[in-house]
């Protein structure tokens, strides 16, 4: 449930769009100058054609190792609106290609991600790996997963189903659907300056909606329920179905089944996922798993995407979203909190020296 936006937001959106168009030209120029090779690719899953991109290091014609990118929530295109570019460059410097695609129903991909459960998303990642193995020329090369936020519920399922994953990197991986929803809702309300009394009232309203989700209530019942709530802005029917399919998502049991090295990174100023509780869960469950080694870190002054920040503030809507994208497009690697990219580079060196290639 979200409050209605005031009318002045329309002007801010137009201003943001103008900024975005100007920055997009700069981003295209930077992409052309980074030397990476970009190949348009497609593969099939669940009757849909999914389209994406394969990023190869400069001067490389043969795939030897590949990072498979697993998106977070929402309408996410193959490059996550430019956010993945720094990761692609880093992995390319280590000799790895990267594979990413538009989520179903986004960009050039068919289907609708809102119709998926997390197990469906895991099967989709498996189809991407099969494409790499059978069509892209990576028959015996290393394949690893890197995922963001909601991907925390997806990647451990993929690892549990396959025996050809070298390692897994989780950025701000979620632990429990309902726990995350309550945490992110509270952080949003606090950032908006709401009083504790107002926060409590909204949480009680959210609890009522969550009870409907748990009871598998119809969309019509949901609309009837929120009709009496002030300033309620309903989710659409497709997302209502998505929430009902996925509210049980909890990574704990899947983490205990992981048998590959894991790197889990969090930001201290995350407004969507509780970094302290989530990191503690990863440490505890991985200690009970067959993972040969793991590392869990919380970076100071880092947000949900590990970008540098001094605020615990959601930034996925309105002008805040445009400003965040502008930072990503123009800031390059410098937008990340200190030590983030260095940690990834060091991990790649350490883990690759220890993993075995699939037989």
C-alpha positions as CSV (number, residue, x, y, z in Angstrom):
1,X,0.0,0.0,0.0
2,X,1.4,3.4,-1.0
3,X,0.1,6.9,-0.5
4,X,-1.1,8.8,-3.6
5,X,1.5,11.0,-5.2
6,X,0.8,14.8,-5.3
7,X,0.3,16.4,-8.7
8,X,3.6,18.3,-8.6
9,X,5.3,14.9,-9.1
10,X,4.3,15.0,-12.8
11,X,6.6,18.0,-13.3
12,X,9.4,16.3,-11.4
13,X,9.0,13.2,-13.6
14,X,9.3,15.3,-16.7
15,X,12.4,16.9,-15.4
16,X,13.8,13.5,-14.5
17,X,13.0,12.2,-18.0
18,X,14.9,15.1,-19.6
19,X,17.9,14.4,-17.3
20,X,17.7,10.7,-18.2
21,X,17.7,11.4,-22.0
22,X,20.7,13.6,-21.7
23,X,22.6,11.1,-19.5
24,X,21.6,8.2,-21.8
25,X,23.7,9.7,-24.6
26,X,26.7,9.9,-22.3
27,X,26.1,6.3,-21.2
28,X,26.1,5.1,-24.8
29,X,29.4,6.8,-25.5
30,X,31.0,5.3,-22.4
31,X,29.7,1.8,-23.4
32,X,31.2,2.2,-26.8
33,X,34.6,3.2,-25.3
34,X,34.9,0.4,-22.7
35,X,36.2,-2.1,-25.3
36,X,33.8,-4.9,-24.3
37,X,32.1,-7.0,-26.9
38,X,28.4,-7.1,-26.7
39,X,26.5,-9.9,-28.5
40,X,22.7,-10.1,-28.7
41,X,21.5,-13.5,-27.6
42,X,18.2,-15.3,-27.0
43,X,17.1,-18.6,-25.4
44,X,13.8,-20.3,-24.7
45,X,12.1,-20.9,-21.4
46,X,8.5,-21.9,-20.5
47,X,7.5,-21.3,-24.1
48,X,8.9,-17.8,-24.2
49,X,11.8,-16.3,-26.0
50,X,14.1,-14.4,-23.6
51,X,16.5,-11.9,-25.2
52,X,19.6,-10.5,-23.6
53,X,23.3,-9.8,-24.0
54,X,26.5,-11.7,-23.7
55,X,29.4,-9.5,-22.6
56,X,32.9,-10.6,-23.6
57,X,36.3,-9.2,-22.6
58,X,37.9,-7.0,-25.2
59,X,39.7,-9.1,-27.8
60,X,38.1,-12.4,-26.7
61,X,36.4,-14.6,-29.2
62,X,36.0,-17.7,-27.1
63,X,34.0,-18.2,-23.9
64,X,36.0,-19.8,-21.1
65,X,34.1,-18.7,-18.0
66,X,30.8,-16.8,-17.5
67,X,28.9,-14.9,-14.8
68,X,25.2,-15.3,-15.0
69,X,23.3,-12.3,-13.7
70,X,20.1,-12.9,-11.7
71,X,17.9,-9.8,-11.4
72,X,16.2,-8.4,-8.4
73,X,12.5,-7.4,-8.3
74,X,10.5,-5.3,-10.8
75,X,10.6,-4.6,-14.5
76,X,14.3,-5.1,-14.9
77,X,16.1,-4.9,-18.3
78,X,19.2,-6.8,-19.2
79,X,21.6,-4.1,-17.9
80,X,19.5,-3.1,-14.9
81,X,19.3,0.4,-16.3
82,X,23.1,0.7,-16.5
83,X,23.8,-0.6,-13.0
84,X,25.5,-3.8,-14.2
85,X,28.0,-2.0,-16.3
86,X,30.6,-1.8,-13.5
87,X,30.2,-5.4,-12.7
88,X,30.6,-6.4,-16.4
89,X,33.9,-4.4,-16.6
90,X,35.2,-6.0,-13.5
91,X,34.4,-9.5,-14.5
92,X,35.8,-8.9,-18.0
93,X,39.1,-7.8,-16.4
94,X,39.2,-11.1,-14.7
95,X,38.7,-12.9,-18.1
96,X,35.0,-13.7,-17.5
97,X,32.1,-13.1,-19.8
98,X,28.7,-12.0,-18.4
99,X,25.2,-13.1,-19.5
100,X,22.1,-11.0,-18.6
101,X,18.7,-10.8,-20.2
102,X,15.5,-8.8,-20.0
103,X,13.0,-10.3,-17.5
104,X,9.9,-11.9,-19.0
105,X,7.7,-9.2,-20.3
106,X,10.4,-6.5,-20.2
107,X,12.3,-5.2,-23.2
108,X,12.7,-7.8,-25.9
109,X,11.6,-10.8,-23.7
110,X,8.3,-12.5,-24.0
111,X,6.2,-13.6,-21.0
112,X,5.4,-11.9,-17.7
113,X,7.6,-12.1,-14.6
114,X,4.6,-11.5,-12.4
115,X,3.3,-14.9,-13.3
116,X,6.4,-16.6,-11.8
117,X,7.2,-18.2,-8.5
118,X,10.8,-18.2,-7.3
119,X,11.1,-21.8,-8.5
120,X,10.1,-20.6,-12.0
121,X,12.8,-18.0,-11.8
122,X,15.3,-20.6,-10.8
123,X,14.3,-22.8,-13.8
124,X,14.7,-19.7,-16.0
125,X,18.3,-19.3,-14.8
126,X,18.9,-23.0,-15.5
127,X,17.7,-22.5,-19.1
128,X,20.2,-19.6,-19.5
129,X,23.0,-21.9,-18.2
130,X,21.9,-24.7,-20.6
131,X,22.1,-22.1,-23.4
132,X,25.6,-21.3,-22.4
133,X,26.6,-25.0,-22.3
134,X,24.9,-26.1,-25.5
135,X,24.7,-23.1,-27.8
136,X,27.2,-20.4,-26.7
137,X,30.3,-22.6,-26.7
138,X,30.9,-22.9,-22.9
139,X,30.6,-26.6,-22.7
140,X,33.3,-27.2,-20.0
141,X,33.9,-23.7,-18.8
142,X,33.2,-22.3,-15.4
143,X,29.7,-20.8,-14.7
144,X,28.9,-18.7,-11.6
145,X,25.9,-16.8,-10.4
146,X,25.7,-13.1,-9.3
147,X,22.4,-11.8,-8.1
148,X,20.7,-8.9,-6.4
149,X,18.1,-8.6,-3.7
150,X,15.2,-10.9,-4.8
151,X,17.8,-13.1,-6.5
152,X,18.7,-14.2,-3.0
153,X,15.6,-16.5,-3.1
154,X,16.5,-17.7,-6.6
155,X,20.2,-18.5,-6.7
156,X,20.4,-21.1,-3.9
157,X,17.6,-23.0,-5.7
158,X,19.7,-23.1,-8.9
159,X,22.7,-24.3,-7.0
160,X,20.6,-27.0,-5.3
161,X,19.4,-28.3,-8.7
162,X,22.7,-28.3,-10.6
163,X,26.2,-29.6,-10.3
164,X,27.9,-27.2,-12.7
165,X,27.9,-23.9,-10.6
166,X,31.3,-22.8,-9.5
167,X,30.3,-20.2,-6.9
168,X,27.6,-17.7,-6.0
169,X,27.8,-13.9,-5.3
170,X,24.7,-12.4,-3.5
171,X,24.3,-8.6,-3.3
172,X,21.8,-7.6,-0.7
173,X,20.1,-11.0,-0.8
174,X,16.7,-11.1,0.8
175,X,16.0,-13.7,3.5
176,X,12.2,-13.8,4.2
177,X,9.5,-12.2,2.1
178,X,7.3,-11.0,4.9
179,X,10.2,-9.9,7.1
180,X,11.6,-7.9,4.2
181,X,8.3,-6.3,3.5
182,X,7.9,-5.1,7.1
183,X,11.5,-3.8,7.2
184,X,11.3,-1.9,3.9
185,X,7.9,-0.4,4.7
186,X,9.1,0.9,8.1
187,X,12.3,2.4,6.5
188,X,10.2,4.1,3.8
189,X,7.8,5.6,6.4
190,X,10.7,6.8,8.6
191,X,12.4,8.4,5.6
192,X,9.1,10.3,4.8
193,X,9.2,11.7,8.4
194,X,6.1,9.9,9.7
195,X,5.6,9.8,13.4
196,X,5.9,6.5,15.3
197,X,2.1,6.6,15.7
198,X,1.6,6.9,12.0
199,X,4.1,4.2,11.3
200,X,2.2,1.8,13.7
201,X,-1.1,2.6,12.0
202,X,0.3,1.9,8.5
203,X,1.9,-1.4,9.8
204,X,-1.4,-2.5,11.1
205,X,-3.0,-1.8,7.7
206,X,-0.2,-3.7,6.0
207,X,-0.8,-6.6,8.4
208,X,-4.4,-6.8,7.3
209,X,-3.3,-7.0,3.7
210,X,-0.7,-9.6,4.5
211,X,-3.4,-11.7,6.2
212,X,-5.4,-11.7,3.0
213,X,-2.3,-12.8,1.0
214,X,-1.7,-15.6,3.4
215,X,-5.3,-16.7,3.1
216,X,-5.1,-16.8,-0.7
217,X,-7.9,-14.1,-0.9
218,X,-9.2,-13.1,-4.3
219,X,-8.2,-9.8,-5.9
220,X,-11.7,-8.6,-5.5
221,X,-11.6,-9.3,-1.8
222,X,-8.3,-7.3,-1.6
223,X,-9.9,-4.3,-3.5
224,X,-12.9,-4.4,-1.2
225,X,-10.6,-4.5,1.9
226,X,-8.5,-1.5,0.9
227,X,-11.5,0.6,-0.3
228,X,-12.0,1.8,3.2
229,X,-8.3,2.7,3.8
230,X,-7.5,6.4,3.3
231,X,-5.2,7.3,0.3
232,X,-4.8,3.6,-0.6
233,X,-3.3,3.0,-4.0
234,X,-4.0,-0.7,-5.0
235,X,-1.5,-3.0,-6.6
236,X,-2.6,-4.5,-9.9
237,X,-4.1,-8.0,-10.2
238,X,-0.9,-9.4,-11.7
239,X,1.2,-8.3,-8.8
240,X,-1.4,-9.5,-6.3
241,X,-1.0,-12.9,-7.8
242,X,2.8,-12.6,-7.7
243,X,2.6,-11.8,-4.0
244,X,0.3,-14.7,-3.2
245,X,2.7,-17.1,-5.1
246,X,5.8,-15.9,-3.3
247,X,5.0,-14.7,0.2
248,X,6.4,-17.9,1.7
249,X,9.8,-17.2,0.2
250,X,12.5,-17.9,2.8
251,X,16.2,-18.6,1.9
252,X,17.1,-20.4,5.1
253,X,16.5,-24.0,4.0
254,X,17.9,-23.5,0.5
255,X,21.1,-21.9,2.0
256,X,21.7,-25.0,4.1
257,X,21.8,-27.1,0.9
258,X,24.4,-24.9,-0.9
259,X,27.6,-26.7,-1.7
260,X,29.6,-24.0,-3.5
261,X,31.6,-21.0,-2.3
262,X,29.4,-18.0,-1.4
263,X,30.1,-14.3,-1.2
264,X,27.3,-12.3,0.4
265,X,27.5,-8.5,0.5
266,X,25.3,-6.0,2.3
267,X,25.1,-2.2,2.8
268,X,24.8,-0.7,6.2
269,X,22.3,1.9,4.9
270,X,20.0,-0.6,3.1
271,X,16.4,0.7,3.0
272,X,15.0,-2.6,1.6
273,X,16.8,-5.5,3.3
274,X,17.8,-5.6,6.9
275,X,21.6,-5.9,6.5
276,X,22.4,-7.0,10.1
277,X,19.8,-9.6,10.4
278,X,20.3,-10.9,6.9
279,X,24.1,-11.1,7.2
280,X,23.6,-13.0,10.5
281,X,21.3,-15.5,8.8
282,X,23.7,-16.1,5.9
283,X,26.6,-16.7,8.4
284,X,24.5,-19.1,10.5
285,X,23.0,-21.1,7.6
286,X,26.1,-21.3,5.5
287,X,28.0,-22.6,8.6
288,X,25.5,-25.5,8.5
289,X,25.9,-26.0,4.8
290,X,28.4,-27.9,2.7
291,X,29.8,-24.7,1.2
292,X,33.6,-25.2,1.1
293,X,34.1,-21.5,2.2
294,X,32.1,-18.3,2.4
295,X,32.4,-14.7,3.2
296,X,29.7,-12.3,4.4
297,X,30.4,-8.6,4.6
298,X,28.5,-5.4,5.5
299,X,29.9,-2.3,3.9
300,X,29.7,1.0,5.8
301,X,27.7,3.8,4.2
302,X,26.4,1.6,1.4
303,X,22.8,1.3,0.2
304,X,20.8,-1.6,-1.2
305,X,22.9,-1.6,-4.4
306,X,26.1,-1.0,-2.5
307,X,26.3,2.6,-3.8
308,X,27.8,5.1,-1.4
309,X,25.3,7.0,0.8
310,X,24.8,8.6,4.1
311,X,21.0,8.1,4.1
312,X,18.7,5.1,4.8
313,X,16.2,6.1,2.1
314,X,14.3,4.2,-0.6
315,X,15.2,5.4,-4.1
316,X,13.1,3.5,-6.6
317,X,10.3,6.0,-7.3
318,X,9.9,9.5,-8.6
319,X,12.7,12.0,-8.8
320,X,14.9,9.9,-6.4
321,X,14.9,7.1,-8.9
322,X,16.0,9.4,-11.7
323,X,18.8,10.9,-9.6
324,X,20.0,7.5,-8.6
325,X,20.2,6.4,-12.3
326,X,22.0,9.7,-13.1
327,X,24.6,8.8,-10.5
328,X,25.1,5.4,-12.0
329,X,25.2,6.6,-15.6
330,X,27.7,9.4,-15.0
331,X,29.6,8.2,-12.0
332,X,30.8,4.8,-13.2
333,X,32.7,2.7,-10.7
334,X,33.1,5.7,-8.3
335,X,29.4,5.5,-7.2
336,X,30.1,2.3,-5.2
337,X,30.9,2.5,-1.5
338,X,34.7,2.2,-0.8
339,X,36.0,-1.3,-1.0
340,X,33.0,-2.9,-2.8
341,X,34.6,-3.5,-6.2
342,X,37.9,-4.3,-4.6
343,X,36.3,-7.0,-2.5
344,X,34.7,-8.5,-5.6
345,X,38.0,-8.5,-7.5
346,X,39.8,-10.2,-4.6
347,X,37.1,-12.8,-4.3
348,X,37.3,-13.6,-8.0
349,X,41.0,-14.2,-7.7
350,X,40.7,-16.3,-4.5
351,X,37.7,-18.4,-5.5
352,X,38.8,-19.2,-9.1
353,X,42.1,-20.6,-7.8
354,X,40.2,-23.1,-5.7
355,X,37.2,-24.3,-7.8
356,X,37.3,-27.2,-10.1
357,X,36.0,-27.2,-13.6
358,X,33.0,-29.4,-14.3
359,X,33.6,-32.8,-15.7
